[in-house]
Amino acid sequence: KQLEREEESRQAKLALAAERRAEEQRKREEREEERRCAEVRRCVERLVKQLEREAEQGELYCICRKPYNPTWFYISCDTCGDWFHGKCVGINAKQGSRIVEYVCDACSRTTGR
Protein backbone atom coordinates (compact mmCIF):
# COMPACT_ATOMS: atom_id res chain seq x y z
CA LYS A 1 0.00 0.00 0.00
CA GLN A 2 2.82 2.39 0.94
CA LEU A 3 4.57 1.74 -2.39
CA GLU A 4 1.34 2.49 -4.28
CA ARG A 5 0.97 5.82 -2.46
CA GLU A 6 4.60 6.68 -3.14
CA GLU A 7 4.12 5.79 -6.81
CA GLU A 8 0.95 7.91 -6.98
CA SER A 9 2.78 10.79 -5.33
CA ARG A 10 5.67 10.43 -7.77
CA GLN A 11 3.25 10.34 -10.70
CA ALA A 12 1.43 13.42 -9.37
CA LYS A 13 4.74 15.29 -9.02
CA LEU A 14 5.73 14.31 -12.57
CA ALA A 15 2.36 15.46 -13.89
CA LEU A 16 2.67 18.76 -12.01
CA ALA A 17 6.20 19.28 -13.37
CA ALA A 18 4.97 18.54 -16.90
CA GLU A 19 2.14 21.06 -16.45
CA ARG A 20 4.62 23.68 -15.25
CA ARG A 21 6.88 23.04 -18.23
CA ALA A 22 3.91 23.30 -20.58
CA GLU A 23 2.82 26.57 -18.93
CA GLU A 24 6.36 27.97 -19.19
CA GLN A 25 6.49 26.97 -22.86
CA ARG A 26 3.11 28.62 -23.50
CA LYS A 27 4.33 31.83 -21.83
CA ARG A 28 7.54 31.79 -23.93
CA GLU A 29 5.47 31.35 -27.08
CA GLU A 30 3.16 34.21 -26.05
CA ARG A 31 6.15 36.50 -25.44
CA GLU A 32 7.62 35.54 -28.81
CA GLU A 33 4.29 36.20 -30.54
CA GLU A 34 4.05 39.60 -28.82
CA ARG A 35 7.59 40.39 -29.96
CA ARG A 36 6.78 39.42 -33.56
CA CYS A 37 3.57 41.48 -33.51
CA ALA A 38 5.46 44.49 -32.17
CA GLU A 39 8.05 44.13 -34.93
CA VAL A 40 5.31 43.92 -37.58
CA ARG A 41 3.68 47.05 -36.13
CA ARG A 42 7.03 48.90 -36.29
CA CYS A 43 7.53 47.80 -39.91
CA VAL A 44 4.03 48.93 -40.87
CA GLU A 45 4.57 52.28 -39.16
CA ARG A 46 7.85 52.77 -41.05
CA LEU A 47 6.17 51.92 -44.35
CA VAL A 48 3.27 54.27 -43.67
CA LYS A 49 5.70 57.10 -42.86
CA GLN A 50 7.66 56.37 -46.02
CA LEU A 51 4.49 56.40 -48.12
CA GLU A 52 3.40 59.67 -46.51
CA ARG A 53 6.79 61.25 -47.31
CA GLU A 54 6.59 59.99 -50.88
CA ALA A 55 3.08 61.38 -51.26
CA GLU A 56 4.30 64.78 -50.04
CA GLN A 57 7.20 64.74 -52.51
CA GLY A 58 5.07 63.90 -55.51
CA GLU A 59 5.71 61.11 -57.98
CA LEU A 60 8.84 59.09 -57.35
CA TYR A 61 11.01 57.48 -59.97
CA CYS A 62 13.64 54.82 -60.36
CA ILE A 63 14.68 52.01 -58.08
CA CYS A 64 15.95 54.66 -55.63
CA ARG A 65 12.40 56.11 -55.30
CA LYS A 66 13.43 59.76 -55.58
CA PRO A 67 11.44 62.63 -57.07
CA TYR A 68 12.10 64.04 -60.52
CA ASN A 69 15.22 66.13 -60.91
CA PRO A 70 15.53 67.92 -64.27
CA THR A 71 19.33 67.98 -64.08
CA TRP A 72 19.66 64.18 -64.05
CA PHE A 73 19.71 61.80 -67.01
CA TYR A 74 16.74 59.40 -67.13
CA ILE A 75 16.01 56.36 -69.24
CA SER A 76 12.61 54.75 -69.71
CA CYS A 77 11.98 51.02 -69.80
CA ASP A 78 10.37 50.14 -73.13
CA THR A 79 8.45 47.30 -71.47
CA CYS A 80 6.91 48.80 -68.32
CA GLY A 81 7.36 52.52 -69.04
CA ASP A 82 9.01 53.28 -65.69
CA TRP A 83 11.77 55.89 -65.63
CA PHE A 84 15.20 55.27 -64.12
CA HIS A 85 18.15 57.49 -63.27
CA GLY A 86 20.97 56.55 -65.57
CA LYS A 87 23.34 56.57 -62.60
CA CYS A 88 21.17 54.02 -60.77
CA VAL A 89 21.11 51.60 -63.71
CA GLY A 90 24.71 52.18 -64.82
CA ILE A 91 23.98 54.08 -68.04
CA ASN A 92 25.27 57.57 -68.80
CA ALA A 93 23.59 59.99 -71.23
CA LYS A 94 26.03 59.19 -74.06
CA GLN A 95 25.40 55.44 -73.71
CA GLY A 96 21.67 56.09 -73.41
CA SER A 97 21.63 57.97 -76.71
CA ARG A 98 22.87 54.79 -78.44
CA ILE A 99 20.37 52.42 -76.82
CA VAL A 100 17.55 51.47 -79.19
CA GLU A 101 15.50 49.57 -76.63
CA TYR A 102 15.99 49.62 -72.86
CA VAL A 103 14.49 46.90 -70.65
CA CYS A 104 14.82 47.36 -66.89
CA ASP A 105 16.06 44.57 -64.61
CA ALA A 106 12.57 43.77 -63.28
CA CYS A 107 11.10 43.40 -66.77
CA SER A 108 14.16 41.50 -67.94
CA ARG A 109 13.66 38.96 -65.17
CA THR A 110 9.94 38.52 -65.89
CA THR A 111 10.09 38.56 -69.68
CA GLY A 112 13.50 37.03 -70.26
CA ARG A 113 14.48 39.93 -72.53
C-alpha positions as CSV (number, residue, x, y, z in Angstrom):
1,K,0.0,0.0,0.0
2,Q,2.8,2.4,0.9
3,L,4.6,1.7,-2.4
4,E,1.3,2.5,-4.3
5,R,1.0,5.8,-2.5
6,E,4.6,6.7,-3.1
7,E,4.1,5.8,-6.8
8,E,0.9,7.9,-7.0
9,S,2.8,10.8,-5.3
10,R,5.7,10.4,-7.8
11,Q,3.3,10.3,-10.7
12,A,1.4,13.4,-9.4
13,K,4.7,15.3,-9.0
14,L,5.7,14.3,-12.6
15,A,2.4,15.5,-13.9
16,L,2.7,18.8,-12.0
17,A,6.2,19.3,-13.4
18,A,5.0,18.5,-16.9
19,E,2.1,21.1,-16.4
20,R,4.6,23.7,-15.2
21,R,6.9,23.0,-18.2
22,A,3.9,23.3,-20.6
23,E,2.8,26.6,-18.9
24,E,6.4,28.0,-19.2
25,Q,6.5,27.0,-22.9
26,R,3.1,28.6,-23.5
27,K,4.3,31.8,-21.8
28,R,7.5,31.8,-23.9
29,E,5.5,31.4,-27.1
30,E,3.2,34.2,-26.1
31,R,6.2,36.5,-25.4
32,E,7.6,35.5,-28.8
33,E,4.3,36.2,-30.5
34,E,4.1,39.6,-28.8
35,R,7.6,40.4,-30.0
36,R,6.8,39.4,-33.6
37,C,3.6,41.5,-33.5
38,A,5.5,44.5,-32.2
39,E,8.1,44.1,-34.9
40,V,5.3,43.9,-37.6
41,R,3.7,47.1,-36.1
42,R,7.0,48.9,-36.3
43,C,7.5,47.8,-39.9
44,V,4.0,48.9,-40.9
45,E,4.6,52.3,-39.2
46,R,7.9,52.8,-41.0
47,L,6.2,51.9,-44.4
48,V,3.3,54.3,-43.7
49,K,5.7,57.1,-42.9
50,Q,7.7,56.4,-46.0
51,L,4.5,56.4,-48.1
52,E,3.4,59.7,-46.5
53,R,6.8,61.2,-47.3
54,E,6.6,60.0,-50.9
55,A,3.1,61.4,-51.3
56,E,4.3,64.8,-50.0
57,Q,7.2,64.7,-52.5
58,G,5.1,63.9,-55.5
59,E,5.7,61.1,-58.0
60,L,8.8,59.1,-57.4
61,Y,11.0,57.5,-60.0
62,C,13.6,54.8,-60.4
63,I,14.7,52.0,-58.1
64,C,16.0,54.7,-55.6
65,R,12.4,56.1,-55.3
66,K,13.4,59.8,-55.6
67,P,11.4,62.6,-57.1
68,Y,12.1,64.0,-60.5
69,N,15.2,66.1,-60.9
70,P,15.5,67.9,-64.3
71,T,19.3,68.0,-64.1
72,W,19.7,64.2,-64.0
73,F,19.7,61.8,-67.0
74,Y,16.7,59.4,-67.1
75,I,16.0,56.4,-69.2
76,S,12.6,54.8,-69.7
77,C,12.0,51.0,-69.8
78,D,10.4,50.1,-73.1
79,T,8.5,47.3,-71.5
80,C,6.9,48.8,-68.3
81,G,7.4,52.5,-69.0
82,D,9.0,53.3,-65.7
83,W,11.8,55.9,-65.6
84,F,15.2,55.3,-64.1
85,H,18.1,57.5,-63.3
86,G,21.0,56.6,-65.6
87,K,23.3,56.6,-62.6
88,C,21.2,54.0,-60.8
89,V,21.1,51.6,-63.7
90,G,24.7,52.2,-64.8
91,I,24.0,54.1,-68.0
92,N,25.3,57.6,-68.8
93,A,23.6,60.0,-71.2
94,K,26.0,59.2,-74.1
95,Q,25.4,55.4,-73.7
96,G,21.7,56.1,-73.4
97,S,21.6,58.0,-76.7
98,R,22.9,54.8,-78.4
99,I,20.4,52.4,-76.8
100,V,17.5,51.5,-79.2
101,E,15.5,49.6,-76.6
102,Y,16.0,49.6,-72.9
103,V,14.5,46.9,-70.6
104,C,14.8,47.4,-66.9
105,D,16.1,44.6,-64.6
106,A,12.6,43.8,-63.3
107,C,11.1,43.4,-66.8
108,S,14.2,41.5,-67.9
109,R,13.7,39.0,-65.2
110,T,9.9,38.5,-65.9
111,T,10.1,38.6,-69.7
112,G,13.5,37.0,-70.3
113,R,14.5,39.9,-72.5
